[in-house]
Amino acid sequence: MSREHVAVIGAGLTGSLLAAYLGRRGYRVDVYERRSDPRVTGAERGRSINLALSERGIDALRRIGLADQVLAGALPMHGRMVHPLDGEANFQPYSLAGDRAINSIGRGALNDALLDAAEQTAGVTVHFDHPLTGLDPETGTLGFADGTQAKADIVLGADGSGSAVRGLLLAYAGERFDETVSFLDYGYKELTIPARDGEFALDPGALHIWPRGTSMMIALPNPDRSFTGTLFWPMGGTGSFASLGSPAAVERHFRRHYPDLLELIPGLADDYRHNPVGLLGTVHCGPWQMLGRVALIGDAAHAIVPFYGQGANAAFEDVVELDRCLDATGDDWAAALPAYEKGRRENSEAIAAMALANFVEMRDKVADPLFKLGKSIEHTLERWLPGRYVSRYEMVSFSTTPYAEVRRRVRRQHQVLAAAGLLAAAGLAALVGRAVTR
Ligand SMILES: Cc1cc2nc3c(=O)[nH]c(=O)nc-3n(C[C@H](O)[C@H](O)[C@H](O)COP(=O)(O)OP(=O)(O)OC[C@H]3O[C@@H](n4cnc5c(N)ncnc54)[C@H](O)[C@@H]3O)c2cc1C
């Protein structure tokens, strides 16, 4: 039986992994990428340099034998190192025993490894310098910026948060397609903390956070012993990217809010001036597939804010789910694509909400003594009730429990704890009452 011809739009993290998976299933896959080959030209400035890969992403890589190779270049981060404005930095482990870690990995190296894997898979061809500009969902005809055309039976849009495929589906379907892109009034900018005397300037075993209430900076280690720091600041108002323009104003702001970083970032003025401010938003859209032949995947379907470190991890789970649906339907795309959407939509909504909530936790709550107390109570409960009480972070980052199930389970755990607290309080009140009336 001849297999459908598949076009994947975008050779970023999702598109490259997807092409490798589909090639393994025996499909002829043409991947069309807007950019030139990053393995030749290097990474684009302004895209995040590194990212945290955790169990969901690793699981997707493991299934096609790539996990060990990718993790060989990763740096495990076992917890958060919180740098308050006053006082010593403090380490908060991610897991009860402190043994679990998320992995800092170079985006460029990961993308290169996935591109290599895709191209080494029989049937996969990657076409660089091919920005998609047109799509007829009914015939699968694709148009590119240079006026050329191609055709495919199945078209999968893995072209990121500003997806052209999504825009073309909207143009085709009009009111039958919903799209909302909600931008935060925060942006991000990257700064480099170089190695000092050839060594890491900070502990490389942690994700570093400088929480400052309404804004923050984080830093993740790189294999060359530098750290990439990311400022998450408001776009406008006091202490914002808009208000801090001159090198003197930036230095004053750092001296006041991040004094320890002034010494660690010798190139602050230069990085600040040259590195762009990126936008942060959440994409909600639907349906993710039309006519059983065109679908969206990864950020194109559900870009989220980066505060849970899950965007790429969730995108890789999409690929696993689509592969599973193709298995379950005997490669009947008209059945597999709706099943894929059904399997992933609720979960992507759940991680989108958790990622937004985690921004407040990271920029504000982690510095609060009550938050730290809450975390140690949580770890104690995990010790007392192994497998029955599991923290949200543990389930999101160190398991493949569906995100929506994580939310439900956390809600149930909180309800049980609240009920137990009420019972304990009632018992205490009864005891006190009895003692008083004796
Ligand atoms: C600051 C920041 C930090 C992050 N940190 C993490 C993290 O720690 N952990 C994590 O899991 N996720 C993280 N993410 C999210 C992660 O980067 C994304 O979820 C991931 O890159 C999605 O991959 P993608 O392939 O779907 O989209 P993209 O990476 O955006 O790739 C899309 C590809 O499509 C191409 N393309 C676009 N338009 C066209 C077109 N018209 N024609 C052809 N090709 C096109 C692009 O050139 C690109 O190569 C972070 C994101 C940001 C912004």
The ligand as an SDF file (V2000), in Angstrom:
LIG
                    3D

 53 58  0  0  0  0  0  0  0  0999 V2000
   12.3280   32.5770   26.5290 C   0  0  0  0  0  0  0  0  0  0  0  0
   11.8170   31.1940   26.2720 C   0  0  0  0  0  0  0  0  0  0  0  0
   12.2460   30.1540   27.0610 C   0  0  0  0  0  0  0  0  0  0  0  0
   11.7400   28.8740   26.8570 C   0  0  0  0  0  0  0  0  0  0  0  0
   12.1560   27.8700   27.6860 N   0  0  0  0  0  0  0  0  0  0  0  0
   11.6610   26.6330   27.5100 C   0  0  0  0  0  0  0  0  0  0  0  0
   12.0710   25.5790   28.3790 C   0  0  0  0  0  0  0  0  0  0  0  0
   12.8670   25.7790   29.3020 O   0  0  0  0  0  0  0  0  0  0  0  0
   11.5650   24.3270   28.1710 N   0  0  0  0  0  0  0  0  0  0  0  0
   10.6670   24.0750   27.1670 C   0  0  0  0  0  0  0  0  0  0  0  0
   10.2320   22.9140   27.0170 O   0  0  0  0  0  0  0  0  0  0  0  0
   10.2560   25.0670   26.3310 N   0  0  0  0  0  0  0  0  0  0  0  0
   10.7380   26.3150   26.4760 C   0  0  0  0  0  0  0  0  0  0  0  0
   10.3360   27.3100   25.6300 N   0  0  0  0  0  0  0  0  0  0  0  0
    9.3340   27.0020   24.6030 C   0  0  0  0  0  0  0  0  0  0  0  0
    9.9670   26.3840   23.3610 C   0  0  0  0  0  0  0  0  0  0  0  0
   10.9650   27.2530   22.8870 O   0  0  0  0  0  0  0  0  0  0  0  0
    8.9060   26.1690   22.3040 C   0  0  0  0  0  0  0  0  0  0  0  0
    7.8110   25.4950   22.8440 O   0  0  0  0  0  0  0  0  0  0  0  0
    9.4710   25.3530   21.1430 C   0  0  0  0  0  0  0  0  0  0  0  0
   10.5080   26.0660   20.5170 O   0  0  0  0  0  0  0  0  0  0  0  0
    8.3770   25.0100   20.1390 C   0  0  0  0  0  0  0  0  0  0  0  0
    8.9470   24.3980   19.0320 O   0  0  0  0  0  0  0  0  0  0  0  0
    8.2470   24.5240   17.6100 P   0  0  0  0  0  0  0  0  0  0  0  0
    9.1040   23.7420   16.6960 O   0  0  0  0  0  0  0  0  0  0  0  0
    6.8190   24.1490   17.7430 O   0  0  0  0  0  0  0  0  0  0  0  0
    8.2950   26.0690   17.2590 O   0  0  0  0  0  0  0  0  0  0  0  0
    9.5940   26.9260   16.9040 P   0  0  0  0  0  0  0  0  0  0  0  0
   10.7270   26.5540   17.7610 O   0  0  0  0  0  0  0  0  0  0  0  0
    9.1640   28.3410   16.8800 O   0  0  0  0  0  0  0  0  0  0  0  0
    9.9650   26.4600   15.4150 O   0  0  0  0  0  0  0  0  0  0  0  0
    9.1550   26.8170   14.3180 C   0  0  0  0  0  0  0  0  0  0  0  0
    9.9710   26.6680   13.0410 C   0  0  0  0  0  0  0  0  0  0  0  0
    9.1320   26.9940   11.9440 O   0  0  0  0  0  0  0  0  0  0  0  0
    9.8210   27.8590   11.0690 C   0  0  0  0  0  0  0  0  0  0  0  0
    8.8330   28.6790   10.3580 N   0  0  0  0  0  0  0  0  0  0  0  0
    8.1080   29.7100   10.8480 C   0  0  0  0  0  0  0  0  0  0  0  0
    7.3120   30.2170    9.8910 N   0  0  0  0  0  0  0  0  0  0  0  0
    7.5410   29.4960    8.7820 C   0  0  0  0  0  0  0  0  0  0  0  0
    7.0210   29.5460    7.4670 C   0  0  0  0  0  0  0  0  0  0  0  0
    6.1330   30.4750    7.0810 N   0  0  0  0  0  0  0  0  0  0  0  0
    7.4710   28.6400    6.5610 N   0  0  0  0  0  0  0  0  0  0  0  0
    8.3830   27.7000    6.9140 C   0  0  0  0  0  0  0  0  0  0  0  0
    8.9180   27.6190    8.1530 N   0  0  0  0  0  0  0  0  0  0  0  0
    8.4980   28.5000    9.0730 C   0  0  0  0  0  0  0  0  0  0  0  0
   10.7260   28.6710   11.9770 C   0  0  0  0  0  0  0  0  0  0  0  0
   11.8030   29.2440   11.2760 O   0  0  0  0  0  0  0  0  0  0  0  0
   11.1570   27.6140   12.9850 C   0  0  0  0  0  0  0  0  0  0  0  0
   12.2830   26.9150   12.5530 O   0  0  0  0  0  0  0  0  0  0  0  0
   10.8260   28.6190   25.8190 C   0  0  0  0  0  0  0  0  0  0  0  0
   10.4050   29.6500   24.9980 C   0  0  0  0  0  0  0  0  0  0  0  0
   10.8890   30.9400   25.2230 C   0  0  0  0  0  0  0  0  0  0  0  0
   10.4180   32.0500   24.3470 C   0  0  0  0  0  0  0  0  0  0  0  0
  1  2  1  0
  2  3  1  0
  2 52  2  0
  3  4  2  0
  4  5  1  0
  4 50  1  0
  5  6  2  0
  6  7  1  0
  6 13  1  0
  7  8  2  0
  7  9  1  0
  9 10  1  0
 10 11  2  0
 10 12  1  0
 12 13  2  0
 13 14  1  0
 14 15  1  0
 14 50  1  0
 15 16  1  0
 16 17  1  0
 16 18  1  0
 18 19  1  0
 18 20  1  0
 20 21  1  0
 20 22  1  0
 22 23  1  0
 23 24  1  0
 24 25  2  0
 24 26  1  0
 24 27  1  0
 27 28  1  0
 28 29  2  0
 28 30  1  0
 28 31  1  0
 31 32  1  0
 32 33  1  0
 33 34  1  0
 33 48  1  0
 34 35  1  0
 35 36  1  0
 35 46  1  0
 36 37  1  0
 36 45  1  0
 37 38  2  0
 38 39  1  0
 39 40  1  0
 39 45  2  0
 40 41  1  0
 40 42  2  0
 42 43  1  0
 43 44  2  0
 44 45  1  0
 46 47  1  0
 46 48  1  0
 48 49  1  0
 50 51  2  0
 51 52  1  0
 52 53  1  0
M  END
$$$$
